[in-house]
Amino acid sequence: MTIAIVGAGLGGLTLARMLHLNGIDAVVYEREPSRDARGQGGMLDIHSGQRALREAGLIDRFLAIARGEGQDMRLLRPDGTLLLQEDTPDDAPLERPEVDRADLRALLLDSLPEDAVRWGHAFTSAEDGRLHFADGRSAPYDLLVGADGANSRVRALLTDARPAHVGQNVVEVGIPDIDRTHPDLAAMVGRGNFWVLGDGTSLAAQRNGDGRVRIGVSFYNTGEDWFATSGIPFDDPAAARARLIELLPGWDPRITALIAACDDTVVPRAITTLPPGLTWPPTPGVTLVGDAAHLMPPVGEGANMALLDGAVLGLALAAHPDDFAAAVAEYEREMFERTGAAARMSADMQELLMSPDAANRLLAFFQPG
Ligand SMILES: Cc1cc2nc3c(=O)[nH]c(=O)nc-3n(C[C@H](O)[C@H](O)[C@H](O)COP(=O)(O)OP(=O)(O)OC[C@H]3O[C@@H](n4cnc5c(N)ncnc54)[C@H](O)[C@@H]3O)c2cc1C
Protein backbone atom coordinates (compact mmCIF):
# COMPACT_ATOMS: atom_id res chain seq x y z
CA MET A 1 0.00 0.00 0.00
CA THR A 2 1.72 3.16 -1.21
CA ILE A 3 1.14 6.61 0.26
CA ALA A 4 2.14 9.43 -2.10
CA ILE A 5 2.36 12.97 -0.70
CA VAL A 6 2.53 15.74 -3.31
CA GLY A 7 4.34 18.82 -1.96
CA ALA A 8 7.24 19.18 0.50
CA GLY A 9 5.85 22.21 2.36
CA LEU A 10 4.98 22.29 6.05
CA GLY A 11 1.85 20.11 5.80
CA GLY A 12 3.34 17.41 3.57
CA LEU A 13 6.58 17.15 5.56
CA THR A 14 4.78 16.95 8.92
CA LEU A 15 2.69 14.08 7.56
CA ALA A 16 5.81 12.35 6.20
CA ARG A 17 7.49 12.73 9.60
CA MET A 18 4.47 11.25 11.45
CA LEU A 19 4.37 8.28 9.08
CA HIS A 20 8.13 7.77 9.42
CA LEU A 21 7.81 7.78 13.25
CA ASN A 22 5.10 5.12 12.97
CA GLY A 23 7.03 2.92 10.54
CA ILE A 24 4.67 3.58 7.61
CA ASP A 25 6.25 4.00 4.17
CA ALA A 26 5.47 7.15 2.17
CA VAL A 27 7.06 9.10 -0.65
CA VAL A 28 6.97 12.90 -0.96
CA TYR A 29 7.02 14.28 -4.53
CA GLU A 30 8.15 17.92 -4.73
CA ARG A 31 8.20 20.19 -7.79
CA GLU A 32 11.29 22.14 -6.73
CA PRO A 33 14.56 20.62 -8.04
CA SER A 34 16.29 20.63 -4.61
CA ARG A 35 15.73 21.72 -1.02
CA ASP A 36 17.58 25.01 -1.54
CA ALA A 37 16.22 25.79 -5.00
CA ARG A 38 14.41 28.96 -3.96
CA GLY A 39 14.02 31.36 -1.03
CA GLN A 40 11.67 29.91 1.55
CA GLY A 41 9.83 33.02 2.71
CA GLY A 42 9.64 34.96 5.94
CA MET A 43 8.54 34.45 9.50
CA LEU A 44 5.64 32.33 10.69
CA ASP A 45 3.80 32.73 13.97
CA ILE A 46 3.49 29.22 15.44
CA HIS A 47 0.93 28.67 18.21
CA SER A 48 -1.57 25.78 17.88
CA GLY A 49 0.86 24.15 15.43
CA GLN A 50 3.21 23.48 18.37
CA ARG A 51 0.89 20.55 19.25
CA ALA A 52 1.73 18.98 15.91
CA LEU A 53 5.46 19.43 16.47
CA ARG A 54 5.10 17.78 19.89
CA GLU A 55 3.29 14.79 18.28
CA ALA A 56 6.08 14.65 15.70
CA GLY A 57 8.73 14.49 18.45
CA LEU A 58 10.23 17.78 17.29
CA ILE A 59 9.14 20.30 19.92
CA ASP A 60 12.56 20.67 21.56
CA ARG A 61 14.26 21.24 18.22
CA PHE A 62 11.52 23.73 17.34
CA LEU A 63 11.91 25.70 20.59
CA ALA A 64 15.64 25.92 19.89
CA ILE A 65 15.01 27.77 16.60
CA ALA A 66 11.92 29.78 17.68
CA ARG A 67 12.34 33.50 18.31
CA GLY A 68 10.42 34.65 21.40
CA GLU A 69 11.33 38.29 20.82
CA GLY A 70 9.63 37.98 17.42
CA GLN A 71 6.36 38.27 19.39
CA ASP A 72 7.09 41.98 20.05
CA MET A 73 4.58 44.28 18.45
CA ARG A 74 4.28 47.95 17.62
CA LEU A 75 1.06 49.34 16.14
CA LEU A 76 1.04 52.84 14.65
CA ARG A 77 -1.08 55.18 12.62
CA PRO A 78 0.33 56.52 9.32
CA ASP A 79 1.00 59.92 10.98
CA GLY A 80 3.46 58.14 13.28
CA THR A 81 1.25 57.97 16.40
CA LEU A 82 2.22 54.90 18.43
CA LEU A 83 -1.00 53.13 19.46
CA LEU A 84 0.42 50.02 21.08
CA GLN A 85 3.82 48.63 22.01
CA GLU A 86 4.25 45.16 23.48
CA ASP A 87 7.75 43.95 24.32
CA THR A 88 8.17 40.30 25.21
CA PRO A 89 10.05 39.72 28.50
CA ASP A 90 13.03 37.39 28.13
CA ASP A 91 11.41 34.77 30.39
CA ALA A 92 7.95 34.91 28.76
CA PRO A 93 6.55 31.53 27.65
CA LEU A 94 6.92 30.82 23.94
CA GLU A 95 3.18 30.88 23.24
CA ARG A 96 3.30 32.40 19.75
CA PRO A 97 6.99 32.56 18.82
CA GLU A 98 8.08 33.46 15.33
CA VAL A 99 10.12 31.03 13.30
CA ASP A 100 11.81 31.45 9.97
CA ARG A 101 9.85 29.33 7.46
CA ALA A 102 13.15 28.12 5.96
CA ASP A 103 14.37 26.94 9.41
CA LEU A 104 11.12 25.12 10.17
CA ARG A 105 11.11 23.41 6.78
CA ALA A 106 14.77 22.42 7.25
CA LEU A 107 13.95 20.99 10.69
CA LEU A 108 11.21 18.82 9.16
CA LEU A 109 13.39 17.74 6.21
CA ASP A 110 16.26 16.81 8.54
CA SER A 111 13.88 14.59 10.54
CA LEU A 112 13.26 12.37 7.50
CA PRO A 113 15.41 9.77 5.78
CA GLU A 114 17.55 11.21 2.94
CA ASP A 115 15.45 9.63 0.17
CA ALA A 116 12.00 10.51 1.62
CA VAL A 117 11.57 13.44 -0.77
CA ARG A 118 11.81 13.00 -4.54
CA TRP A 119 12.81 16.45 -5.82
CA GLY A 120 12.02 17.68 -9.33
CA HIS A 121 8.64 15.89 -9.55
CA ALA A 122 5.94 18.37 -10.62
CA PHE A 123 2.60 16.60 -10.29
CA THR A 124 0.20 17.12 -13.20
CA SER A 125 -2.55 14.49 -12.88
CA ALA A 126 -3.60 11.16 -11.36
CA GLU A 127 -5.59 8.31 -12.84
CA ASP A 128 -5.97 4.55 -12.40
CA GLY A 129 -3.69 4.48 -9.36
CA ARG A 130 -0.79 6.33 -11.02
CA LEU A 131 0.54 9.85 -10.53
CA HIS A 132 1.84 11.69 -13.58
CA PHE A 133 4.57 14.31 -13.54
CA ALA A 134 5.37 17.19 -15.90
CA ASP A 135 8.45 15.46 -17.36
CA GLY A 136 6.49 12.36 -18.38
CA ARG A 137 7.48 10.15 -15.42
CA SER A 138 4.77 8.38 -13.40
CA ALA A 139 4.52 6.51 -10.06
CA PRO A 140 1.96 4.26 -8.35
CA TYR A 141 -0.19 5.19 -5.34
CA ASP A 142 -2.95 3.78 -3.17
CA LEU A 143 -3.48 6.97 -1.17
CA LEU A 144 -2.70 10.37 -2.71
CA VAL A 145 -2.34 13.30 -0.28
CA GLY A 146 -2.33 16.72 -1.94
CA ALA A 147 -0.03 18.96 0.13
CA ASP A 148 0.70 21.16 -2.86
CA GLY A 149 -0.21 24.55 -1.41
CA ALA A 150 -2.40 27.45 -2.47
CA ASN A 151 -2.54 26.59 -6.17
CA SER A 152 -2.94 22.86 -5.63
CA ARG A 153 -3.43 20.67 -8.68
CA VAL A 154 -4.53 17.68 -6.59
CA ARG A 155 -7.51 19.71 -5.30
CA ALA A 156 -9.33 19.37 -8.64
CA LEU A 157 -9.75 15.62 -7.92
CA LEU A 158 -12.03 16.53 -4.99
CA THR A 159 -13.74 19.85 -5.61
CA ASP A 160 -14.31 22.56 -8.23
CA ALA A 161 -13.53 25.26 -5.61
CA ARG A 162 -10.74 27.65 -6.61
CA PRO A 163 -9.02 30.42 -4.63
CA ALA A 164 -10.69 33.80 -5.17
CA HIS A 165 -9.23 37.29 -4.76
CA VAL A 166 -10.21 38.93 -1.45
CA GLY A 167 -9.60 42.54 -2.44
CA GLN A 168 -6.09 42.85 -1.00
CA ASN A 169 -2.94 43.34 -3.06
CA VAL A 170 0.46 43.35 -1.36
CA VAL A 171 3.78 44.66 -2.60
CA GLU A 172 6.59 42.81 -0.83
CA VAL A 173 9.94 44.55 -0.34
CA GLY A 174 12.73 44.24 2.22
CA ILE A 175 15.81 45.76 3.88
CA PRO A 176 18.81 43.41 4.14
CA ASP A 177 21.04 43.37 7.23
CA ILE A 178 19.13 46.31 8.75
CA ASP A 179 21.17 46.60 11.98
CA ARG A 180 24.30 47.38 10.01
CA THR A 181 22.84 49.28 7.05
CA HIS A 182 20.10 51.35 8.79
CA PRO A 183 20.45 51.26 12.62
CA ASP A 184 17.93 54.12 13.03
CA LEU A 185 15.26 52.20 11.10
CA ALA A 186 16.19 49.00 12.96
CA ALA A 187 15.49 50.75 16.28
CA MET A 188 12.13 52.01 14.99
CA VAL A 189 11.02 48.55 13.80
CA GLY A 190 12.19 46.78 16.96
CA ARG A 191 12.69 43.02 17.36
CA GLY A 192 9.37 41.73 16.02
CA ASN A 193 6.35 43.13 14.18
CA PHE A 194 5.97 46.78 13.22
CA TRP A 195 2.50 47.47 11.91
CA VAL A 196 1.12 50.71 10.45
CA LEU A 197 -2.59 50.72 9.70
CA GLY A 198 -4.25 53.40 7.62
CA ASP A 199 -7.61 53.58 5.90
CA GLY A 200 -7.32 51.24 2.94
CA THR A 201 -3.55 50.75 3.26
CA SER A 202 -1.14 49.14 5.70
CA LEU A 203 2.56 48.52 6.10
CA ALA A 204 3.73 45.43 7.96
CA ALA A 205 7.45 45.17 8.68
CA GLN A 206 8.83 42.05 10.28
CA ARG A 207 12.32 41.22 11.35
CA ASN A 208 13.63 37.89 10.08
CA GLY A 209 16.21 35.68 11.76
CA ASP A 210 18.86 36.61 9.18
CA GLY A 211 18.63 40.34 9.94
CA ARG A 212 16.46 41.12 6.92
CA VAL A 213 13.31 43.12 7.52
CA ARG A 214 10.54 41.97 5.20
CA ILE A 215 7.94 44.60 4.43
CA GLY A 216 4.48 44.13 2.95
CA VAL A 217 2.62 47.22 1.77
CA SER A 218 -1.06 46.31 1.39
CA PHE A 219 -3.75 48.02 -0.63
CA TYR A 220 -7.23 46.99 0.51
CA ASN A 221 -10.52 46.96 -1.39
CA THR A 222 -8.55 46.74 -4.64
CA GLY A 223 -9.38 44.44 -7.54
CA GLU A 224 -7.57 41.69 -9.40
CA ASP A 225 -6.31 44.14 -12.02
CA TRP A 226 -4.84 46.53 -9.44
CA PHE A 227 -1.15 45.72 -10.06
CA ALA A 228 -1.60 46.51 -13.76
CA THR A 229 -3.24 49.86 -13.05
CA SER A 230 -1.25 50.89 -9.93
CA GLY A 231 1.53 52.57 -11.89
CA ILE A 232 4.17 50.54 -10.00
CA PRO A 233 6.96 49.64 -12.49
CA PHE A 234 7.98 46.24 -11.08
CA ASP A 235 10.85 45.99 -13.59
CA ASP A 236 12.43 49.22 -12.27
CA PRO A 237 12.91 48.79 -8.47
CA ALA A 238 14.00 52.38 -7.71
CA ALA A 239 10.98 53.81 -9.56
CA ALA A 240 8.74 51.17 -7.94
CA ARG A 241 9.87 52.29 -4.47
CA ALA A 242 9.22 55.93 -5.38
CA ARG A 243 5.74 55.09 -6.69
CA LEU A 244 4.94 53.08 -3.55
CA ILE A 245 5.78 56.09 -1.38
CA GLU A 246 3.63 58.27 -3.67
CA LEU A 247 0.74 55.86 -3.05
CA LEU A 248 0.97 56.60 0.72
CA PRO A 249 0.22 60.34 0.80
CA GLY A 250 0.40 61.99 4.21
CA TRP A 251 2.41 59.17 5.80
CA ASP A 252 5.12 60.12 8.28
CA PRO A 253 8.43 60.32 6.33
CA ARG A 254 10.09 58.26 9.09
CA ILE A 255 7.80 55.39 8.10
CA THR A 256 8.12 55.75 4.32
CA ALA A 257 11.90 55.86 4.86
CA LEU A 258 11.56 52.10 5.37
CA ILE A 259 10.47 51.74 1.75
CA ALA A 260 13.22 54.03 0.46
CA ALA A 261 15.79 51.81 2.24
CA CYS A 262 14.68 48.57 0.56
CA ASP A 263 16.77 46.59 -1.89
CA ASP A 264 15.77 45.71 -5.45
CA THR A 265 13.48 42.76 -4.72
CA VAL A 266 9.92 44.03 -5.34
CA VAL A 267 7.29 41.30 -5.51
CA PRO A 268 3.54 41.67 -6.14
CA ARG A 269 1.31 39.25 -4.22
CA ALA A 270 -2.45 39.10 -4.69
CA ILE A 271 -4.26 37.64 -1.66
CA THR A 272 -6.66 34.83 -2.52
CA THR A 273 -8.59 32.40 -0.31
CA LEU A 274 -10.77 29.32 -0.59
CA PRO A 275 -14.35 29.60 0.72
CA PRO A 276 -14.28 29.26 4.56
CA GLY A 277 -15.68 25.89 5.63
CA LEU A 278 -14.97 24.17 2.28
CA THR A 279 -15.67 20.41 2.35
CA TRP A 280 -15.91 17.67 -0.28
CA PRO A 281 -17.59 14.27 -0.43
CA PRO A 282 -15.54 11.25 0.71
CA THR A 283 -13.42 10.23 -2.29
CA PRO A 284 -11.53 6.91 -2.30
CA GLY A 285 -7.75 7.25 -2.32
CA VAL A 286 -7.41 11.07 -2.23
CA THR A 287 -7.32 13.81 0.40
CA LEU A 288 -5.71 17.22 1.00
CA VAL A 289 -3.72 18.90 3.77
CA GLY A 290 -2.73 22.53 4.34
CA ASP A 291 -3.41 25.41 1.96
CA ALA A 292 -4.55 22.97 -0.71
CA ALA A 293 -7.54 22.19 1.55
CA HIS A 294 -8.24 25.56 3.19
CA LEU A 295 -6.27 28.55 1.90
CA MET A 296 -6.99 31.44 4.33
CA PRO A 297 -6.10 35.13 4.53
CA PRO A 298 -2.52 35.54 5.84
CA VAL A 299 -3.38 36.45 9.43
CA GLY A 300 -1.46 33.73 11.26
CA GLU A 301 -3.47 30.50 11.00
CA GLY A 302 -2.44 28.83 7.70
CA ALA A 303 0.91 27.34 8.73
CA ASN A 304 -0.48 26.18 12.10
CA MET A 305 -3.39 24.43 10.41
CA ALA A 306 -1.03 22.78 7.88
CA LEU A 307 1.17 21.39 10.70
CA LEU A 308 -1.90 20.10 12.56
CA ASP A 309 -3.35 18.53 9.39
CA GLY A 310 -0.13 16.58 8.86
CA ALA A 311 -0.11 15.38 12.48
CA VAL A 312 -3.81 14.45 12.61
CA LEU A 313 -3.74 12.55 9.31
CA GLY A 314 -0.51 10.81 10.35
CA LEU A 315 -2.07 9.68 13.64
CA ALA A 316 -5.23 8.46 11.84
CA LEU A 317 -3.14 6.44 9.36
CA ALA A 318 -1.11 4.99 12.23
CA ALA A 319 -4.39 3.94 13.92
CA HIS A 320 -5.79 2.36 10.71
CA PRO A 321 -2.74 1.30 8.68
CA ASP A 322 -4.75 -1.21 6.64
CA ASP A 323 -7.82 0.93 6.09
CA PHE A 324 -6.98 4.20 4.33
CA ALA A 325 -10.68 5.07 3.85
CA ALA A 326 -11.34 4.90 7.62
CA ALA A 327 -8.20 6.93 8.38
CA VAL A 328 -9.09 9.63 5.83
CA ALA A 329 -12.69 9.82 7.08
CA GLU A 330 -11.47 10.28 10.67
CA TYR A 331 -8.97 12.94 9.56
CA GLU A 332 -11.40 14.87 7.33
CA ARG A 333 -14.06 14.97 10.07
CA GLU A 334 -11.65 16.64 12.50
CA MET A 335 -9.94 18.80 9.86
CA PHE A 336 -13.14 20.24 8.35
CA GLU A 337 -14.36 21.34 11.79
CA ARG A 338 -11.03 22.72 13.06
CA THR A 339 -9.99 24.54 9.90
CA GLY A 340 -13.55 25.79 9.19
CA ALA A 341 -13.45 27.61 12.55
CA ALA A 342 -9.95 28.97 11.85
CA ALA A 343 -10.98 30.12 8.36
CA ARG A 344 -14.02 31.98 9.71
CA MET A 345 -11.87 33.65 12.39
CA SER A 346 -9.31 34.63 9.73
CA ALA A 347 -12.05 36.02 7.47
CA ASP A 348 -13.31 38.17 10.40
CA MET A 349 -9.79 39.51 10.97
CA GLN A 350 -9.43 40.19 7.24
CA GLU A 351 -12.72 42.10 7.29
CA LEU A 352 -11.43 44.17 10.25
CA LEU A 353 -8.18 45.03 8.45
CA MET A 354 -10.10 46.13 5.35
CA SER A 355 -12.59 48.29 7.26
CA PRO A 356 -12.45 52.06 7.75
CA ASP A 357 -10.79 52.86 11.09
CA ALA A 358 -9.01 49.50 11.13
CA ALA A 359 -6.34 50.83 13.53
CA ASN A 360 -8.82 51.58 16.33
CA ARG A 361 -10.64 48.29 15.77
CA LEU A 362 -7.36 46.37 15.92
CA LEU A 363 -6.37 48.24 19.07
CA ALA A 364 -9.69 47.24 20.65
CA PHE A 365 -9.02 43.65 19.56
CA PHE A 366 -5.63 43.62 21.32
CA GLN A 367 -6.83 45.59 24.35
CA PRO A 368 -10.44 44.49 24.91
CA GLY A 369 -12.38 46.51 27.50
C1 LIG B 1 8.47 29.37 -0.96
C2 LIG B 1 7.35 29.68 0.00
C3 LIG B 1 7.45 30.80 0.84
C4 LIG B 1 6.43 31.11 1.74
N1 LIG B 1 6.57 32.21 2.54
C5 LIG B 1 5.60 32.51 3.45
C6 LIG B 1 5.75 33.63 4.33
O1 LIG B 1 6.73 34.36 4.29
N2 LIG B 1 4.75 33.90 5.23
C7 LIG B 1 3.62 33.10 5.30
O2 LIG B 1 2.73 33.35 6.14
N3 LIG B 1 3.47 32.04 4.47
C8 LIG B 1 4.43 31.72 3.55
N4 LIG B 1 4.27 30.65 2.72
C9 LIG B 1 3.04 29.87 2.82
C10 LIG B 1 2.99 29.02 4.07
O3 LIG B 1 4.17 28.26 4.22
C11 LIG B 1 1.78 28.13 3.92
O4 LIG B 1 0.63 28.95 3.93
C12 LIG B 1 1.57 27.18 5.03
O5 LIG B 1 2.75 26.77 5.60
C13 LIG B 1 0.76 25.97 4.53
O6 LIG B 1 1.66 24.97 4.15
P1 LIG B 1 1.38 23.92 3.00
O7 LIG B 1 2.25 22.76 3.33
O8 LIG B 1 -0.06 23.69 2.83
O9 LIG B 1 1.87 24.61 1.68
P2 LIG B 1 3.27 25.21 1.28
O10 LIG B 1 4.13 25.43 2.47
O11 LIG B 1 2.98 26.33 0.38
O12 LIG B 1 3.97 24.00 0.44
C14 LIG B 1 3.47 23.51 -0.77
C15 LIG B 1 4.57 22.74 -1.45
O13 LIG B 1 4.02 22.08 -2.59
C16 LIG B 1 4.90 22.24 -3.69
N5 LIG B 1 4.12 22.09 -4.92
C17 LIG B 1 3.22 22.95 -5.44
N6 LIG B 1 2.70 22.47 -6.57
C18 LIG B 1 3.27 21.26 -6.79
C19 LIG B 1 3.13 20.27 -7.81
N7 LIG B 1 2.28 20.44 -8.84
N8 LIG B 1 3.87 19.14 -7.72
C20 LIG B 1 4.74 18.96 -6.66
N9 LIG B 1 4.91 19.87 -5.68
C21 LIG B 1 4.18 21.01 -5.74
C22 LIG B 1 5.49 23.62 -3.47
O14 LIG B 1 6.69 23.81 -4.18
C23 LIG B 1 5.69 23.64 -1.97
O15 LIG B 1 6.93 23.10 -1.58
C24 LIG B 1 5.25 30.30 1.79
C25 LIG B 1 5.14 29.17 0.96
C26 LIG B 1 6.18 28.85 0.07
C27 LIG B 1 6.05 27.61 -0.81
The ligand as an SDF file (V2000), in Angstrom:
LIG
                    3D

 53 58  0  0  0  0  0  0  0  0999 V2000
    8.4710   29.3700   -0.9550 C   0  0  0  0  0  0  0  0  0  0  0  0
    7.3490   29.6800    0.0050 C   0  0  0  0  0  0  0  0  0  0  0  0
    7.4540   30.7960    0.8440 C   0  0  0  0  0  0  0  0  0  0  0  0
    6.4260   31.1120    1.7370 C   0  0  0  0  0  0  0  0  0  0  0  0
    6.5720   32.2070    2.5390 N   0  0  0  0  0  0  0  0  0  0  0  0
    5.6020   32.5100    3.4490 C   0  0  0  0  0  0  0  0  0  0  0  0
    5.7490   33.6260    4.3320 C   0  0  0  0  0  0  0  0  0  0  0  0
    6.7280   34.3620    4.2910 O   0  0  0  0  0  0  0  0  0  0  0  0
    4.7530   33.8950    5.2270 N   0  0  0  0  0  0  0  0  0  0  0  0
    3.6230   33.0960    5.3040 C   0  0  0  0  0  0  0  0  0  0  0  0
    2.7340   33.3500    6.1370 O   0  0  0  0  0  0  0  0  0  0  0  0
    3.4670   32.0370    4.4720 N   0  0  0  0  0  0  0  0  0  0  0  0
    4.4310   31.7180    3.5490 C   0  0  0  0  0  0  0  0  0  0  0  0
    4.2660   30.6510    2.7160 N   0  0  0  0  0  0  0  0  0  0  0  0
    3.0370   29.8680    2.8210 C   0  0  0  0  0  0  0  0  0  0  0  0
    2.9950   29.0190    4.0700 C   0  0  0  0  0  0  0  0  0  0  0  0
    4.1660   28.2650    4.2170 O   0  0  0  0  0  0  0  0  0  0  0  0
    1.7830   28.1260    3.9160 C   0  0  0  0  0  0  0  0  0  0  0  0
    0.6320   28.9460    3.9310 O   0  0  0  0  0  0  0  0  0  0  0  0
    1.5660   27.1790    5.0330 C   0  0  0  0  0  0  0  0  0  0  0  0
    2.7500   26.7670    5.6040 O   0  0  0  0  0  0  0  0  0  0  0  0
    0.7600   25.9710    4.5320 C   0  0  0  0  0  0  0  0  0  0  0  0
    1.6570   24.9660    4.1530 O   0  0  0  0  0  0  0  0  0  0  0  0
    1.3820   23.9170    3.0050 P   0  0  0  0  0  0  0  0  0  0  0  0
    2.2500   22.7590    3.3330 O   0  0  0  0  0  0  0  0  0  0  0  0
   -0.0610   23.6920    2.8320 O   0  0  0  0  0  0  0  0  0  0  0  0
    1.8700   24.6150    1.6780 O   0  0  0  0  0  0  0  0  0  0  0  0
    3.2740   25.2090    1.2820 P   0  0  0  0  0  0  0  0  0  0  0  0
    4.1290   25.4250    2.4700 O   0  0  0  0  0  0  0  0  0  0  0  0
    2.9820   26.3280    0.3760 O   0  0  0  0  0  0  0  0  0  0  0  0
    3.9670   23.9990    0.4400 O   0  0  0  0  0  0  0  0  0  0  0  0
    3.4660   23.5090   -0.7690 C   0  0  0  0  0  0  0  0  0  0  0  0
    4.5660   22.7450   -1.4530 C   0  0  0  0  0  0  0  0  0  0  0  0
    4.0250   22.0760   -2.5920 O   0  0  0  0  0  0  0  0  0  0  0  0
    4.8970   22.2430   -3.6860 C   0  0  0  0  0  0  0  0  0  0  0  0
    4.1220   22.0890   -4.9220 N   0  0  0  0  0  0  0  0  0  0  0  0
    3.2220   22.9530   -5.4400 C   0  0  0  0  0  0  0  0  0  0  0  0
    2.6990   22.4650   -6.5740 N   0  0  0  0  0  0  0  0  0  0  0  0
    3.2730   21.2560   -6.7850 C   0  0  0  0  0  0  0  0  0  0  0  0
    3.1290   20.2690   -7.8060 C   0  0  0  0  0  0  0  0  0  0  0  0
    2.2810   20.4420   -8.8450 N   0  0  0  0  0  0  0  0  0  0  0  0
    3.8690   19.1450   -7.7210 N   0  0  0  0  0  0  0  0  0  0  0  0
    4.7440   18.9580   -6.6620 C   0  0  0  0  0  0  0  0  0  0  0  0
    4.9060   19.8660   -5.6820 N   0  0  0  0  0  0  0  0  0  0  0  0
    4.1830   21.0060   -5.7360 C   0  0  0  0  0  0  0  0  0  0  0  0
    5.4890   23.6220   -3.4740 C   0  0  0  0  0  0  0  0  0  0  0  0
    6.6940   23.8060   -4.1770 O   0  0  0  0  0  0  0  0  0  0  0  0
    5.6870   23.6360   -1.9660 C   0  0  0  0  0  0  0  0  0  0  0  0
    6.9250   23.0990   -1.5830 O   0  0  0  0  0  0  0  0  0  0  0  0
    5.2520   30.2980    1.7900 C   0  0  0  0  0  0  0  0  0  0  0  0
    5.1390   29.1730    0.9620 C   0  0  0  0  0  0  0  0  0  0  0  0
    6.1750   28.8520    0.0680 C   0  0  0  0  0  0  0  0  0  0  0  0
    6.0490   27.6140   -0.8140 C   0  0  0  0  0  0  0  0  0  0  0  0
  1  2  1  0
  2  3  1  0
  2 52  2  0
  3  4  2  0
  4  5  1  0
  4 50  1  0
  5  6  2  0
  6  7  1  0
  6 13  1  0
  7  8  2  0
  7  9  1  0
  9 10  1  0
 10 11  2  0
 10 12  1  0
 12 13  2  0
 13 14  1  0
 14 15  1  0
 14 50  1  0
 15 16  1  0
 16 17  1  0
 16 18  1  0
 18 19  1  0
 18 20  1  0
 20 21  1  0
 20 22  1  0
 22 23  1  0
 23 24  1  0
 24 25  2  0
 24 26  1  0
 24 27  1  0
 27 28  1  0
 28 29  2  0
 28 30  1  0
 28 31  1  0
 31 32  1  0
 32 33  1  0
 33 34  1  0
 33 48  1  0
 34 35  1  0
 35 36  1  0
 35 46  1  0
 36 37  1  0
 36 45  1  0
 37 38  2  0
 38 39  1  0
 39 40  1  0
 39 45  2  0
 40 41  1  0
 40 42  2  0
 42 43  1  0
 43 44  2  0
 44 45  1  0
 46 47  1  0
 46 48  1  0
 48 49  1  0
 50 51  2  0
 51 52  1  0
 52 53  1  0
M  END
$$$$
